């Protein structure tokens, strides 16, 4: 077993309700467009518009992305290998700081450990476990969704995300040694599409979805390895993972509501109403979990502020407005309280 070590890797990820950048959802809609679908087809019932996916700072829920995938699969019922085709679009730079941490890793083994430790920062909807056995290291992929067609899509997408990341960090000649699929070999035409998406023939009727690495190469130095950048990126991933980690209970539901606002926060009374609670009951339940509305609001604002400052070119004033501050100065004072520095200095350090 390849150990992921840190506490960040432990526990079931709550990917479906977690917030994420719209990049992955946008990539899915672009793939669907190549098959004749419109953005409206893809976004039906999600509450999203096409412009939302292209607006800096927008966040979507995992459930919204799953709804997009479901719409696409319903409209394209006879598209074997569609998830594999999607995975080819997820280069390292798509994943932000998580991708940069992989690029700077010293070896494929190190990249696997970092990638799994901070899997919450990826766009995966699967549990992925590294298993070392004999001459191989296999990444076993278990979808976290129940719909069989969506589960196949997200698992196959992860397979080619891994293959694409491998080429990005180790060079275009580097390939997986095997891919394992749990279903029987499909008819010839479908099998040819799968072969084409993978660039080789997978193994069928296996116990799990899995990607396999040859142990003879996993400890070789990577061409873009940089210890300083790797340490810095890992620290950034640790901070982002701590900020994003979904919690259960009332606090988690409040976080979801606050994250789901595209501009300005809900008030405490609005949150209580949305959860069908009285204000007093909301305060009591949050206190029992060690939180308050104000502490959660600060936490969400800090998380969003850091993501907007690093992931967009929005001005400080625009970030302040997005977070519901009436004045940029108020946001700057809050940011200094959270981080010890100003938004401008913090952005420069990133």
C-alpha atoms as a printed R data frame, in Angstrom:
    type eleno elety resid chain resno       x      y       z
1   ATOM     1    CA   UNK     A     1   0.000  0.000   0.000
2   ATOM     2    CA   UNK     A     2   1.213  3.493  -0.796
3   ATOM     3    CA   UNK     A     3   0.552  5.480   2.362
4   ATOM     4    CA   UNK     A     4  -0.984  8.911   2.067
5   ATOM     5    CA   UNK     A     5  -0.013  9.620   5.640
6   ATOM     6    CA   UNK     A     6  -1.564 12.963   6.569
7   ATOM     7    CA   UNK     A     7  -4.992 13.411   8.096
8   ATOM     8    CA   UNK     A     8  -6.118 15.243   4.968
9   ATOM     9    CA   UNK     A     9  -6.502 11.898   3.209
10  ATOM    10    CA   UNK     A    10  -8.642 10.264   5.895
11  ATOM    11    CA   UNK     A    11 -12.411 10.144   5.895
12  ATOM    12    CA   UNK     A    12 -15.069  9.984   3.197
13  ATOM    13    CA   UNK     A    13 -15.091 12.980   0.905
14  ATOM    14    CA   UNK     A    14 -18.474 14.694   0.548
15  ATOM    15    CA   UNK     A    15 -17.898 15.601  -3.099
16  ATOM    16    CA   UNK     A    16 -21.540 15.954  -4.080
17  ATOM    17    CA   UNK     A    17 -22.266 18.941  -1.837
18  ATOM    18    CA   UNK     A    18 -18.800 20.487  -1.906
19  ATOM    19    CA   UNK     A    19 -18.194 23.684  -3.847
20  ATOM    20    CA   UNK     A    20 -15.833 23.702  -6.799
21  ATOM    21    CA   UNK     A    21 -14.710 25.944  -9.606
22  ATOM    22    CA   UNK     A    22 -16.865 25.640 -12.755
23  ATOM    23    CA   UNK     A    23 -13.936 24.479 -14.912
24  ATOM    24    CA   UNK     A    24 -14.862 20.804 -14.884
25  ATOM    25    CA   UNK     A    25 -18.526 21.512 -15.633
26  ATOM    26    CA   UNK     A    26 -17.432 23.729 -18.522
27  ATOM    27    CA   UNK     A    27 -15.192 20.997 -19.929
28  ATOM    28    CA   UNK     A    28 -18.123 18.557 -19.854
29  ATOM    29    CA   UNK     A    29 -20.379 20.998 -21.721
30  ATOM    30    CA   UNK     A    30 -17.683 21.581 -24.340
31  ATOM    31    CA   UNK     A    31 -17.357 17.852 -24.881
32  ATOM    32    CA   UNK     A    32 -21.139 17.590 -25.211
33  ATOM    33    CA   UNK     A    33 -21.152 20.438 -27.754
34  ATOM    34    CA   UNK     A    34 -18.894 18.345 -29.994
35  ATOM    35    CA   UNK     A    35 -21.684 15.758 -29.977
36  ATOM    36    CA   UNK     A    36 -24.340 18.269 -30.947
37  ATOM    37    CA   UNK     A    37 -25.725 19.304 -27.555
38  ATOM    38    CA   UNK     A    38 -26.340 22.918 -26.561
39  ATOM    39    CA   UNK     A    39 -25.427 24.494 -23.247
40  ATOM    40    CA   UNK     A    40 -29.149 24.635 -22.455
41  ATOM    41    CA   UNK     A    41 -29.343 20.856 -22.968
42  ATOM    42    CA   UNK     A    42 -26.479 20.319 -20.544
43  ATOM    43    CA   UNK     A    43 -27.567 22.808 -17.881
44  ATOM    44    CA   UNK     A    44 -31.267 21.945 -17.747
45  ATOM    45    CA   UNK     A    45 -32.493 21.770 -14.149
46  ATOM    46    CA   UNK     A    46 -29.172 22.877 -12.615
47  ATOM    47    CA   UNK     A    47 -30.022 26.536 -12.002
48  ATOM    48    CA   UNK     A    48 -26.893 27.478 -13.965
49  ATOM    49    CA   UNK     A    49 -26.472 29.467 -17.155
50  ATOM    50    CA   UNK     A    50 -23.677 29.134 -19.669
51  ATOM    51    CA   UNK     A    51 -22.306 32.511 -18.621
52  ATOM    52    CA   UNK     A    52 -21.973 31.243 -15.037
53  ATOM    53    CA   UNK     A    53 -19.433 28.652 -16.165
54  ATOM    54    CA   UNK     A    54 -17.313 31.341 -17.819
55  ATOM    55    CA   UNK     A    55 -17.532 33.977 -15.094
56  ATOM    56    CA   UNK     A    56 -14.415 34.257 -12.887
57  ATOM    57    CA   UNK     A    57 -15.158 33.448  -9.278
58  ATOM    58    CA   UNK     A    58 -18.314 31.419  -9.909
59  ATOM    59    CA   UNK     A    59 -18.607 28.296  -7.790
60  ATOM    60    CA   UNK     A    60 -20.795 25.277  -8.503
61  ATOM    61    CA   UNK     A    61 -21.772 22.371  -6.297
62  ATOM    62    CA   UNK     A    62 -20.751 18.820  -6.985
63  ATOM    63    CA   UNK     A    63 -24.447 17.983  -7.331
64  ATOM    64    CA   UNK     A    64 -24.804 20.556 -10.111
65  ATOM    65    CA   UNK     A    65 -21.919 19.013 -12.037
66  ATOM    66    CA   UNK     A    66 -23.408 15.549 -11.577
67  ATOM    67    CA   UNK     A    67 -26.715 16.905 -12.927
68  ATOM    68    CA   UNK     A    68 -24.863 18.213 -16.006
69  ATOM    69    CA   UNK     A    69 -23.245 14.825 -16.558
70  ATOM    70    CA   UNK     A    70 -26.622 13.123 -16.149
71  ATOM    71    CA   UNK     A    71 -28.184 15.416 -18.752
72  ATOM    72    CA   UNK     A    72 -25.377 14.680 -21.199
73  ATOM    73    CA   UNK     A    73 -25.604 10.919 -20.729
74  ATOM    74    CA   UNK     A    74 -29.387 10.938 -21.192
75  ATOM    75    CA   UNK     A    75 -28.998 12.862 -24.435
76  ATOM    76    CA   UNK     A    76 -26.125 10.653 -25.654
77  ATOM    77    CA   UNK     A    77 -27.117  7.124 -24.606
78  ATOM    78    CA   UNK     A    78 -24.914  5.386 -27.184
79  ATOM    79    CA   UNK     A    79 -21.526  6.987 -26.571
80  ATOM    80    CA   UNK     A    80 -19.091  4.383 -25.206
81  ATOM    81    CA   UNK     A    81 -15.882  5.877 -23.897
82  ATOM    82    CA   UNK     A    82 -17.413  9.332 -23.352
83  ATOM    83    CA   UNK     A    83 -15.946  9.555 -19.854
84  ATOM    84    CA   UNK     A    84 -12.543  8.547 -21.202
85  ATOM    85    CA   UNK     A    85 -12.787 11.261 -23.845
86  ATOM    86    CA   UNK     A    86 -13.635 13.788 -21.135
87  ATOM    87    CA   UNK     A    87 -10.615 12.815 -19.053
88  ATOM    88    CA   UNK     A    88  -8.214 13.750 -21.852
89  ATOM    89    CA   UNK     A    89  -9.132 17.415 -21.313
90  ATOM    90    CA   UNK     A    90  -8.039 17.608 -17.669
91  ATOM    91    CA   UNK     A    91  -4.429 18.745 -17.883
92  ATOM    92    CA   UNK     A    92  -2.469 19.609 -14.758
93  ATOM    93    CA   UNK     A    93  -3.081 23.351 -15.088
94  ATOM    94    CA   UNK     A    94  -6.865 22.778 -15.013
95  ATOM    95    CA   UNK     A    95  -6.537 21.658 -11.385
96  ATOM    96    CA   UNK     A    96  -4.901 24.799 -10.037
97  ATOM    97    CA   UNK     A    97  -2.592 24.402  -7.042
98  ATOM    98    CA   UNK     A    98  -3.245 20.646  -6.829
99  ATOM    99    CA   UNK     A    99  -1.957 20.267 -10.393
100 ATOM   100    CA   UNK     A   100   1.128 22.374  -9.697
101 ATOM   101    CA   UNK     A   101   1.918 20.239  -6.664
102 ATOM   102    CA   UNK     A   102   1.907 17.171  -8.917
103 ATOM   103    CA   UNK     A   103   4.123 18.827 -11.541
104 ATOM   104    CA   UNK     A   104   6.738 19.782  -8.933
105 ATOM   105    CA   UNK     A   105   6.809 16.325  -7.298
106 ATOM   106    CA   UNK     A   106  10.108 14.474  -7.206
107 ATOM   107    CA   UNK     A   107   8.769 11.203  -8.649
108 ATOM   108    CA   UNK     A   108   5.593  9.516  -9.824
109 ATOM   109    CA   UNK     A   109   5.340  7.874  -6.406
110 ATOM   110    CA   UNK     A   110   5.505 11.277  -4.720
111 ATOM   111    CA   UNK     A   111   2.902 12.658  -7.130
112 ATOM   112    CA   UNK     A   112   0.573  9.745  -6.305
113 ATOM   113    CA   UNK     A   113   0.896 10.387  -2.576
114 ATOM   114    CA   UNK     A   114   0.328 14.141  -2.911
115 ATOM   115    CA   UNK     A   115  -2.544 13.629  -5.346
116 ATOM   116    CA   UNK     A   116  -4.379 11.222  -3.055
117 ATOM   117    CA   UNK     A   117  -3.686 13.220   0.089
118 ATOM   118    CA   UNK     A   118  -5.388 16.252  -1.427
119 ATOM   119    CA   UNK     A   119  -7.906 14.498  -3.646
120 ATOM   120    CA   UNK     A   120 -10.608 16.866  -2.361
121 ATOM   121    CA   UNK     A   121  -8.943 19.591  -4.435
122 ATOM   122    CA   UNK     A   122  -9.471 17.656  -7.673
123 ATOM   123    CA   UNK     A   123 -12.698 17.269  -9.654
124 ATOM   124    CA   UNK     A   124 -13.042 13.573  -8.828
125 ATOM   125    CA   UNK     A   125 -16.299 11.974  -7.723
126 ATOM   126    CA   UNK     A   126 -14.523  8.755  -6.768
127 ATOM   127    CA   UNK     A   127 -12.626  7.246  -3.875
128 ATOM   128    CA   UNK     A   128  -9.141  6.374  -5.120
129 ATOM   129    CA   UNK     A   129  -6.765  4.074  -3.250
130 ATOM   130    CA   UNK     A   130  -3.164  3.220  -4.140
131 ATOM   131    CA   UNK     A   131  -2.324 -0.484  -3.804
132 ATOM   132    CA   UNK     A   132   1.246 -1.708  -4.218
133 ATOM   133    CA   UNK     A   133   1.625 -5.329  -5.213
134 ATOM   134    CA   UNK     A   134   4.521 -7.171  -6.856
135 ATOM   135    CA   UNK     A   135   5.714 -5.179  -9.860
136 ATOM   136    CA   UNK     A   136   2.901 -2.597  -9.927
137 ATOM   137    CA   UNK     A   137   1.145  0.209  -8.142
138 ATOM   138    CA   UNK     A   138  -2.574  0.270  -8.968
139 ATOM   139    CA   UNK     A   139  -4.868  3.205  -8.316
140 ATOM   140    CA   UNK     A   140  -8.201  1.548  -7.526
141 ATOM   141    CA   UNK     A   141 -11.118  3.822  -8.446
142 ATOM   142    CA   UNK     A   142 -14.512  3.476  -6.752
143 ATOM   143    CA   UNK     A   143 -17.276  5.853  -7.923
144 ATOM   144    CA   UNK     A   144 -19.118  7.688  -5.146
145 ATOM   145    CA   UNK     A   145 -22.355  8.045  -7.129
146 ATOM   146    CA   UNK     A   146 -25.139  5.480  -7.363
147 ATOM   147    CA   UNK     A   147 -26.435  5.942 -10.926
148 ATOM   148    CA   UNK     A   148 -24.590  3.210 -12.882
149 ATOM   149    CA   UNK     A   149 -24.127  5.259 -16.062
150 ATOM   150    CA   UNK     A   150 -22.875  8.311 -14.166
151 ATOM   151    CA   UNK     A   151 -20.629  6.074 -12.052
152 ATOM   152    CA   UNK     A   152 -19.067  4.636 -15.199
153 ATOM   153    CA   UNK     A   153 -18.584  8.116 -16.668
154 ATOM   154    CA   UNK     A   154 -16.837  9.572 -13.599
155 ATOM   155    CA   UNK     A   155 -14.665  6.470 -13.114
156 ATOM   156    CA   UNK     A   156 -13.593  6.396 -16.770
157 ATOM   157    CA   UNK     A   157 -13.015 10.143 -16.672
158 ATOM   158    CA   UNK     A   158 -10.678  9.685 -13.701
159 ATOM   159    CA   UNK     A   159  -8.799  6.970 -15.564
160 ATOM   160    CA   UNK     A   160  -7.861  9.332 -18.372
161 ATOM   161    CA   UNK     A   161  -7.382 12.258 -15.999
162 ATOM   162    CA   UNK     A   162  -4.679 10.126 -14.364
163 ATOM   163    CA   UNK     A   163  -3.223  9.177 -17.752
164 ATOM   164    CA   UNK     A   164  -3.199 12.824 -18.865
165 ATOM   165    CA   UNK     A   165  -1.588 14.006 -15.628
166 ATOM   166    CA   UNK     A   166   1.053 11.292 -15.978
167 ATOM   167    CA   UNK     A   167   2.053 12.622 -19.408
168 ATOM   168    CA   UNK     A   168   2.003 16.201 -18.115
169 ATOM   169    CA   UNK     A   169   4.327 15.523 -15.199
170 ATOM   170    CA   UNK     A   170   6.560 12.758 -16.630
171 ATOM   171    CA   UNK     A   171   6.648 13.563 -20.354
172 ATOM   172    CA   UNK     A   172   4.550 12.588 -23.386
173 ATOM   173    CA   UNK     A   173   6.222  9.189 -23.745
174 ATOM   174    CA   UNK     A   174   5.193  8.057 -20.259
175 ATOM   175    CA   UNK     A   175   2.163  5.767 -20.198
176 ATOM   176    CA   UNK     A   176   0.175  3.657 -17.793
177 ATOM   177    CA   UNK     A   177   1.146  0.006 -17.919
178 ATOM   178    CA   UNK     A   178  -2.503 -1.127 -17.791
179 ATOM   179    CA   UNK     A   179  -6.098  0.010 -17.339
180 ATOM   180    CA   UNK     A   180  -8.655 -2.281 -15.715
181 ATOM   181    CA   UNK     A   181 -12.401 -2.082 -16.260
182 ATOM   182    CA   UNK     A   182 -15.024 -4.068 -14.288
183 ATOM   183    CA   UNK     A   183 -17.445 -4.747 -17.153
184 ATOM   184    CA   UNK     A   184 -17.299 -7.268 -20.022
185 ATOM   185    CA   UNK     A   185 -15.637 -6.356 -23.305
186 ATOM   186    CA   UNK     A   186 -18.228 -4.453 -25.367
187 ATOM   187    CA   UNK     A   187 -19.102 -5.082 -29.039
188 ATOM   188    CA   UNK     A   188 -16.270 -4.391 -31.532
189 ATOM   189    CA   UNK     A   189 -17.222 -0.814 -32.462
190 ATOM   190    CA   UNK     A   190 -17.546  0.252 -28.821
191 ATOM   191    CA   UNK     A   191 -14.300 -1.538 -27.958
192 ATOM   192    CA   UNK     A   192 -12.502  0.331 -30.741
193 ATOM   193    CA   UNK     A   193 -13.710  3.662 -29.342
194 ATOM   194    CA   UNK     A   194 -12.450  2.735 -25.886
195 ATOM   195    CA   UNK     A   195  -9.102  1.607 -27.306
196 ATOM   196    CA   UNK     A   196  -8.794  4.891 -29.204
197 ATOM   197    CA   UNK     A   197  -9.551  6.979 -26.093
198 ATOM   198    CA   UNK     A   198  -6.993  5.051 -24.037
199 ATOM   199    CA   UNK     A   199  -4.406  4.584 -26.816
200 ATOM   200    CA   UNK     A   200  -4.271  0.880 -25.917
201 ATOM   201    CA   UNK     A   201  -6.555 -2.037 -25.067
202 ATOM   202    CA   UNK     A   202  -7.722 -2.261 -21.437
203 ATOM   203    CA   UNK     A   203  -8.292 -5.371 -19.358
204 ATOM   204    CA   UNK     A   204 -12.001 -6.225 -18.983
205 ATOM   205    CA   UNK     A   205 -14.043 -8.032 -16.304
206 ATOM   206    CA   UNK     A   206 -11.722 -6.924 -13.506
207 ATOM   207    CA   UNK     A   207 -12.655 -6.440  -9.858
208 ATOM   208    CA   UNK     A   208 -12.446 -2.647 -10.031
209 ATOM   209    CA   UNK     A   209 -11.745  0.322 -12.221
210 ATOM   210    CA   UNK     A   210  -7.991  0.854 -11.923
211 ATOM   211    CA   UNK     A   211  -4.969  2.470 -13.499
212 ATOM   212    CA   UNK     A   212  -1.673  0.613 -13.177
213 ATOM   213    CA   UNK     A   213   1.877  1.980 -12.923
214 ATOM   214    CA   UNK     A   214   5.058 -0.031 -13.485
215 ATOM   215    CA   UNK     A   215   7.059  0.048 -10.238
216 ATOM   216    CA   UNK     A   216  10.300  0.183 -12.220
217 ATOM   217    CA   UNK     A   217   9.639  3.812 -13.170
218 ATOM   218    CA   UNK     A   218   7.661  5.287 -10.251
219 ATOM   219    CA   UNK     A   219  10.779  6.399  -8.354
220 ATOM   220    CA   UNK     A   220  12.612  7.945 -11.319
221 ATOM   221    CA   UNK     A   221  13.164 11.738 -11.050
222 ATOM   222    CA   UNK     A   222  10.548 13.809 -12.851
223 ATOM   223    CA   UNK     A   223  11.705 16.406 -15.401
224 ATOM   224    CA   UNK     A   224   9.982 19.371 -13.694
225 ATOM   225    CA   UNK     A   225  10.715 18.352 -10.100
226 ATOM   226    CA   UNK     A   226  11.468 21.279  -7.802
227 ATOM   227    CA   UNK     A   227  11.660 20.719  -4.028
228 ATOM   228    CA   UNK     A   228  10.976 24.347  -3.102
229 ATOM   229    CA   UNK     A   229   7.952 24.633  -5.399
230 ATOM   230    CA   UNK     A   230   6.702 21.231  -4.235
231 ATOM   231    CA   UNK     A   231   6.871 22.272  -0.571
232 ATOM   232    CA   UNK     A   232   5.155 25.591  -1.273
233 ATOM   233    CA   UNK     A   233   2.430 23.985  -3.383
234 ATOM   234    CA   UNK     A   234   1.861 21.253  -0.789
235 ATOM   235    CA   UNK     A   235   1.438 23.863   1.928
236 ATOM   236    CA   UNK     A   236  -1.048 25.753  -0.222
237 ATOM   237    CA   UNK     A   237  -2.935 22.506  -0.875
238 ATOM   238    CA   UNK     A   238  -3.023 21.788   2.840
239 ATOM   239    CA   UNK     A   239  -4.536 25.199   3.547
240 ATOM   240    CA   UNK     A   240  -7.068 24.919   0.734
241 ATOM   241    CA   UNK     A   241  -8.068 21.406   1.801
242 ATOM   242    CA   UNK     A   242  -8.610 22.550   5.382
243 ATOM   243    CA   UNK     A   243 -10.764 25.423   4.147
244 ATOM   244    CA   UNK     A   244 -12.814 23.303   1.761
245 ATOM   245    CA   UNK     A   245 -13.266 20.197   3.865
246 ATOM   246    CA   UNK     A   246 -16.947 19.500   4.094
247 ATOM   247    CA   UNK     A   247 -18.348 18.895   7.570
248 ATOM   248    CA   UNK     A   248 -21.547 17.140   8.508
249 ATOM   249    CA   UNK     A   249 -24.327 18.500  10.670
250 ATOM   250    CA   UNK     A   250 -25.823 21.953  10.848
251 ATOM   251    CA   UNK     A   251 -22.468 23.672  10.300
252 ATOM   252    CA   UNK     A   252 -21.997 21.825   7.019
253 ATOM   253    CA   UNK     A   253 -25.489 22.776   5.836
254 ATOM   254    CA   UNK     A   254 -24.865 26.407   6.731
255 ATOM   255    CA   UNK     A   255 -21.566 26.331   4.843
256 ATOM   256    CA   UNK     A   256 -23.310 24.926   1.774
257 ATOM   257    CA   UNK     A   257 -25.890 27.704   1.836
258 ATOM   258    CA   UNK     A   258 -23.239 30.385   2.253
259 ATOM   259    CA   UNK     A   259 -21.037 28.910  -0.480
260 ATOM   260    CA   UNK     A   260 -24.023 28.657  -2.799
261 ATOM   261    CA   UNK     A   261 -24.578 32.417  -2.927
262 ATOM   262    CA   UNK     A   262 -23.128 33.996  -6.066
263 ATOM   263    CA   UNK     A   263 -23.080 37.508  -4.551
264 ATOM   264    CA   UNK     A   264 -23.236 38.530  -0.912
265 ATOM   265    CA   UNK     A   265 -24.012 36.243   2.047
266 ATOM   266    CA   UNK     A   266 -27.334 35.155   3.451
267 ATOM   267    CA   UNK     A   267 -28.212 36.704   6.781
268 ATOM   268    CA   UNK     A   268 -28.499 34.537   9.880
269 ATOM   269    CA   UNK     A   269 -32.295 34.820   9.685
270 ATOM   270    CA   UNK     A   270 -32.282 33.791   6.009
271 ATOM   271    CA   UNK     A   271 -30.065 30.790   6.784
272 ATOM   272    CA   UNK     A   272 -32.372 29.706   9.604
273 ATOM   273    CA   UNK     A   273 -35.405 30.018   7.330
274 ATOM   274    CA   UNK     A   274 -33.709 28.029   4.554
275 ATOM   275    CA   UNK     A   275 -32.984 25.231   7.061
276 ATOM   276    CA   UNK     A   276 -36.545 25.408   8.474
277 ATOM   277    CA   UNK     A   277 -35.188 26.316  11.900
278 ATOM   278    CA   UNK     A   278 -35.859 29.151  14.289
279 ATOM   279    CA   UNK     A   279 -32.978 31.536  14.826
280 ATOM   280    CA   UNK     A   280 -32.640 30.305  18.400
281 ATOM   281    CA   UNK     A   281 -32.505 26.638  17.323
282 ATOM   282    CA   UNK     A   282 -29.914 27.441  14.640
283 ATOM   283    CA   UNK     A   283 -27.699 29.202  17.183
284 ATOM   284    CA   UNK     A   284 -28.077 26.349  19.678
285 ATOM   285    CA   UNK     A   285 -27.211 23.639  17.128
286 ATOM   286    CA   UNK     A   286 -24.204 25.557  15.830
287 ATOM   287    CA   UNK     A   287 -22.966 26.191  19.362
288 ATOM   288    CA   UNK     A   288 -23.220 22.454  20.111
289 ATOM   289    CA   UNK     A   289 -20.898 21.844  17.142
290 ATOM   290    CA   UNK     A   290 -18.476 24.557  18.264
291 ATOM   291    CA   UNK     A   291 -19.513 27.139  15.679
292 ATOM   292    CA   UNK     A   292 -21.559 30.283  15.237
293 ATOM   293    CA   UNK     A   293 -23.096 31.919  12.191
294 ATOM   294    CA   UNK     A   294 -20.428 34.650  12.349
295 ATOM   295    CA   UNK     A   295 -17.519 32.165  12.534
296 ATOM   296    CA   UNK     A   296 -18.875 30.192   9.566
297 ATOM   297    CA   UNK     A   297 -19.464 33.362   7.589
298 ATOM   298    CA   UNK     A   298 -15.863 34.422   8.215
299 ATOM   299    CA   UNK     A   299 -14.611 30.964   7.247
300 ATOM   300    CA   UNK     A   300 -16.568 30.929   3.986
301 ATOM   301    CA   UNK     A   301 -15.595 34.490   3.136
302 ATOM   302    CA   UNK     A   302 -11.933 33.734   3.765
303 ATOM   303    CA   UNK     A   303 -12.058 30.611   1.584
304 ATOM   304    CA   UNK     A   304 -13.797 32.432  -1.245
305 ATOM   305    CA   UNK     A   305 -11.506 35.445  -0.917
306 ATOM   306    CA   UNK     A   306  -8.391 33.286  -1.234
307 ATOM   307    CA   UNK     A   307  -9.808 31.446  -4.240
308 ATOM   308    CA   UNK     A   308 -10.890 34.651  -5.967
309 ATOM   309    CA   UNK     A   309  -7.546 36.348  -5.324
310 ATOM   310    CA   UNK     A   310  -5.526 33.402  -6.659
311 ATOM   311    CA   UNK     A   311  -7.877 32.093  -9.349
312 ATOM   312    CA   UNK     A   312  -9.121 35.322 -10.942
313 ATOM   313    CA   UNK     A   313  -7.956 38.790 -11.948
314 ATOM   314    CA   UNK     A   314 -10.742 40.517 -10.010
315 ATOM   315    CA   UNK     A   315  -9.693 43.684  -8.218
316 ATOM   316    CA   UNK     A   316  -9.787 43.904  -4.438
317 ATOM   317    CA   UNK     A   317 -12.894 46.063  -4.706
318 ATOM   318    CA   UNK     A   318 -14.586 43.514  -6.984
319 ATOM   319    CA   UNK     A   319 -13.744 40.658  -4.589
320 ATOM   320    CA   UNK     A   320 -15.121 42.708  -1.696
321 ATOM   321    CA   UNK     A   321 -18.337 43.324  -3.628
322 ATOM   322    CA   UNK     A   322 -18.630 39.620  -4.537
323 ATOM   323    CA   UNK     A   323 -18.346 38.712  -0.853
324 ATOM   324    CA   UNK     A   324 -20.999 41.219   0.202
325 ATOM   325    CA   UNK     A   325 -18.854 43.983   1.686
326 ATOM   326    CA   UNK     A   326 -20.171 47.492   1.095
327 ATOM   327    CA   UNK     A   327 -16.639 48.937   1.168
328 ATOM   328    CA   UNK     A   328 -13.304 47.536   0.006
329 ATOM   329    CA   UNK     A   329 -11.714 48.904   3.172
330 ATOM   330    CA   UNK     A   330 -13.957 46.698   5.330
331 ATOM   331    CA   UNK     A   331 -12.924 43.654   3.321
332 ATOM   332    CA   UNK     A   332  -9.237 44.592   3.597
333 ATOM   333    CA   UNK     A   333  -9.506 44.879   7.387
334 ATOM   334    CA   UNK     A   334 -11.243 41.495   7.590
335 ATOM   335    CA   UNK     A   335  -8.642 39.892   5.317
336 ATOM   336    CA   UNK     A   336  -5.824 41.263   7.477
337 ATOM   337    CA   UNK     A   337  -7.536 39.773  10.516
338 ATOM   338    CA   UNK     A   338  -7.752 36.371   8.772
339 ATOM   339    CA   UNK     A   339  -4.279 36.228   7.239
340 ATOM   340    CA   UNK     A   340  -2.133 38.926   8.821
341 ATOM   341    CA   UNK     A   341  -1.583 40.662   5.494
342 ATOM   342    CA   UNK     A   342  -3.474 42.692   2.899
343 ATOM   343    CA   UNK     A   343  -5.242 41.137  -0.105
344 ATOM   344    CA   UNK     A   344  -2.715 42.744  -2.489
345 ATOM   345    CA   UNK     A   345   0.326 41.435  -0.622
346 ATOM   346    CA   UNK     A   346  -1.276 38.003  -0.215
347 ATOM   347    CA   UNK     A   347  -2.023 37.809  -3.957
348 ATOM   348    CA   UNK     A   348   1.597 38.706  -4.791
349 ATOM   349    CA   UNK     A   349   2.914 35.893  -2.579
350 ATOM   350    CA   UNK     A   350   0.849 33.387  -4.522
